[in-house]
Amino acid sequence: MKGLSGKVAVVTGGGQGIGRGLTLRLAEEGCKIAIFDINPQGGEETAKLAPQAVIKTYAVDVGDAASVEAAVAKVEAELGPIWLLVNNAGWDRPMPFLKTDRELWDKIIRINLYGPLNTHKAIAPLMAERGGGRIVNIASDAARVGTSDEAVYSACKGGLISFTKSLARELARKNVLLNAVCPGPTNTPMMAAVLGEGEHAVKWKDAMVRGIPLKRMGEPDDYGGIVAMLASDDGKFITGQTISVSGGMNMI
């Protein structure tokens, strides 16, 4: 992609799964990566997979605004001005909504909605002041069509899409471009934790695959290309968009 070499990118949740795939792809494009992860060991493991790249891990709880602000200040001092923010960190515990409680809602909202709000608040003003930057929010096709047993998670991701569009309008004149990418079902540690093990897990996974025209689950490295494009000079006329990357599962 054009124009990414040497650019500083923040990737939340880069210690595993989709975040790891995004980090490695951006590193291939020549970006300097700051991984924000509540599990810094995971970030260090990601960095070891690209030993020639500049990848630094910062222990960050995205749901804590002070933690985010402190990490952003360190990144700017140690790596340089942030060009790209990728909000990827997420968490869910699927169950029927009527069986959930306020404690679970609060945790899901804290990570999946307040987390991105905190990172936007800390980083977007810096981009606007400098007259340029890119933000890619990893949402979910659950936000676009709804998903059983993920009502609160879907609500957060739907809110993130609407927030992305609204802020894209606000910041367009500052050349800060925002877009949302919606993965479909993906082979990640979080998905494995959701599915569990045994015959039930196999049946659930098979059912998901049957609904995907390309007849496979997503892999963590399926998403780096679109994120790199949106962050690059090739994406300089794209903002406020929601793009599904789901093997054709949802053709919206």
C-alpha positions in Angstrom: 0.0 0.0 0.0 1.1 3.6 -0.6 2.3 5.9 2.1 2.4 3.6 5.2 6.1 3.1 5.6 7.3 4.7 8.8 3.8 5.7 10.0 2.8 5.0 13.6 -0.2 2.8 14.2 -1.9 2.0 17.5 -3.7 -1.4 17.5 -5.8 -2.2 20.5 -6.0 -5.9 21.4 -3.0 -6.7 19.3 -1.9 -9.5 21.5 -4.0 -12.2 19.8 -6.6 -13.1 17.2 -7.6 -10.5 14.7 -5.5 -7.8 16.4 -2.4 -9.9 16.0 -3.2 -10.4 12.3 -3.7 -6.7 11.8 -0.5 -5.9 13.6 1.6 -8.2 11.5 0.1 -6.9 8.2 0.7 -3.3 9.2 4.2 -4.2 10.2 4.7 -5.7 6.7 3.6 -2.4 5.3 6.4 -0.7 7.2 4.3 0.8 10.1 5.7 1.3 13.6 3.2 -0.4 15.8 2.1 0.3 19.3 0.0 -2.6 20.7 -2.4 -1.6 23.5 -3.4 -4.7 25.3 -4.5 -5.6 28.8 -2.3 -8.7 28.4 1.1 -7.3 27.5 2.6 -10.8 27.3 0.3 -11.4 24.3 1.6 -8.3 22.6 5.2 -9.4 23.2 4.4 -12.7 21.5 3.0 -10.9 18.5 6.1 -8.8 18.3 8.3 -11.9 18.2 6.5 -13.0 15.0 7.9 -9.9 13.2 11.4 -9.5 14.6 12.5 -7.0 12.0 9.5 -4.6 12.7 9.2 -1.9 15.2 6.4 -3.2 17.5 6.1 -2.0 21.1 3.6 -3.2 23.6 1.9 -1.0 26.2 -0.2 -2.5 29.1 -3.5 -0.7 28.6 -7.0 -1.2 29.9 -9.0 0.5 27.1 -12.0 0.9 29.4 -9.9 3.2 31.7 -9.5 6.7 30.1 -6.4 7.5 32.2 -4.7 4.3 31.2 -5.3 5.2 27.5 -4.2 8.8 27.8 -0.9 7.8 29.6 -0.1 5.2 26.9 -0.9 7.6 24.1 1.6 10.1 25.6 4.2 7.4 25.7 3.7 6.4 22.1 4.0 9.9 20.8 7.2 10.4 22.8 8.8 7.0 21.9 7.5 6.2 18.4 6.3 9.6 17.0 3.0 11.1 15.9 0.2 8.6 15.6 -1.2 8.3 12.1 -3.5 5.3 12.5 -5.7 4.1 15.3 -7.3 0.6 15.0 -9.9 -0.1 17.6 -9.9 -3.9 17.7 -10.0 -4.9 21.4 -13.3 -6.6 22.3 -14.9 -9.1 24.6 -18.2 -10.9 24.9 -19.9 -13.7 26.9 -22.8 -14.9 24.7 -26.0 -15.8 26.4 -29.7 -15.1 26.0 -30.4 -11.5 27.0 -33.1 -12.4 29.5 -30.5 -14.4 31.4 -28.0 -11.5 31.6 -27.5 -9.0 34.3 -26.3 -5.4 34.8 -22.8 -6.6 35.8 -22.3 -8.4 32.5 -23.8 -5.5 30.5 -21.4 -3.1 32.1 -18.3 -5.2 31.3 -19.3 -5.7 27.7 -20.1 -1.9 27.3 -16.9 -0.9 29.1 -14.7 -2.8 26.7 -16.6 -2.6 23.4 -18.0 0.9 23.5 -16.3 2.9 26.2 -12.9 1.5 25.1 -13.1 3.0 21.6 -14.6 6.3 23.0 -11.6 6.6 25.2 -9.1 6.0 22.4 -10.8 8.4 20.1 -10.9 11.1 22.8 -7.2 10.7 23.4 -5.9 10.3 19.8 -8.4 12.1 17.4 -7.6 15.6 18.7 -3.9 15.0 17.9 -4.7 13.9 14.4 -7.0 16.9 13.9 -4.4 19.3 15.2 -1.8 17.9 12.7 -4.3 17.9 9.8 -4.5 14.2 9.1 -4.9 10.7 10.4 -6.9 7.5 10.0 -9.1 5.5 12.3 -10.4 2.1 11.6 -12.9 0.6 14.0 -13.4 -3.1 14.1 -17.1 -3.6 14.5 -19.0 -6.8 13.7 -21.6 -8.1 11.3 -23.5 -8.8 14.5 -24.2 -5.0 14.5 -25.7 -5.1 11.0 -28.0 -8.1 11.2 -28.2 -9.0 14.9 -26.9 -12.1 16.6 -28.7 -14.4 19.0 -27.2 -14.5 22.5 -25.1 -11.3 21.7 -27.7 -8.5 22.1 -25.6 -6.2 24.2 -22.4 -6.9 22.2 -24.4 -6.2 19.0 -25.7 -3.0 20.5 -22.1 -1.8 21.3 -20.9 -2.6 17.8 -23.9 -0.9 16.3 -23.2 2.1 18.4 -19.6 2.0 17.2 -20.7 2.1 13.6 -22.9 5.1 14.2 -20.2 6.8 16.1 -17.7 6.2 13.3 -20.1 7.8 10.8 -20.8 10.8 13.0 -17.2 11.5 13.8 -16.2 11.0 10.1 -18.5 13.9 9.3 -17.1 16.0 12.1 -13.4 15.4 11.3 -13.5 15.3 7.5 -12.3 18.9 7.2 -9.3 18.0 9.3 -8.5 15.2 6.9 -9.1 12.6 9.7 -10.8 9.7 8.0 -12.8 7.1 9.9 -14.3 3.8 8.7 -15.6 0.6 10.3 -14.7 -3.0 9.3 -17.1 -5.8 10.2 -15.7 -9.3 10.5 -17.8 -12.4 10.4 -17.2 -15.5 12.4 -13.5 -15.9 12.8 -11.1 -18.6 14.2 -9.8 -16.7 17.2 -9.1 -17.5 20.9 -12.2 -15.5 21.8 -14.3 -17.6 19.4 -12.8 -20.8 20.8 -13.7 -19.6 24.3 -17.3 -18.9 23.1 -17.7 -22.2 21.3 -16.1 -24.3 24.0 -15.2 -27.9 23.2 -17.0 -31.1 22.3 -19.8 -32.1 20.0 -21.9 -29.0 20.7 -19.0 -26.7 19.7 -18.5 -28.7 16.4 -22.2 -28.5 15.5 -22.3 -24.7 16.2 -19.2 -24.1 14.1 -20.6 -26.2 11.3 -23.8 -24.3 11.4 -22.0 -21.0 11.0 -19.9 -22.3 8.1 -23.1 -23.5 6.3 -24.3 -19.8 6.3 -21.1 -18.5 4.7 -21.0 -18.6 0.9 -17.2 -19.1 0.9 -17.8 -22.1 3.2 -15.2 -21.4 5.8 -14.6 -19.4 9.0 -12.6 -16.2 8.8 -8.9 -16.3 9.8 -7.1 -13.5 11.6 -5.1 -12.6 8.5 -8.2 -12.0 6.4 -8.7 -8.5 7.7 -5.3 -6.8 7.4 -5.6 -6.0 3.8 -8.7 -3.8 4.1 -7.4 -2.1 7.2 -4.0 -1.4 5.5 -5.8 0.0 2.4 -8.0 2.3 4.5 -5.0 3.6 6.4 -2.9 4.2 3.2 -2.9 6.8 0.5 -5.1 4.4 -1.5 -7.9 5.1 1.0 -7.6 8.9 1.0 -11.1 9.4 -0.5 -13.0 6.9 1.7 -14.6 7.9 5.0 -17.7 7.1 7.0 -18.1 3.6 5.5 -19.0 0.2 7.0 -17.3 -2.7 5.2 -18.2 -6.3 5.9 -15.4 -8.9 5.6 -17.3 -12.1 6.2 -17.0 -14.5 3.3 -20.3 -13.1 1.9 -22.3 -14.2 4.9 -24.0 -10.8 5.0 -24.3 -9.0 1.7 -25.5 -5.6 2.8 
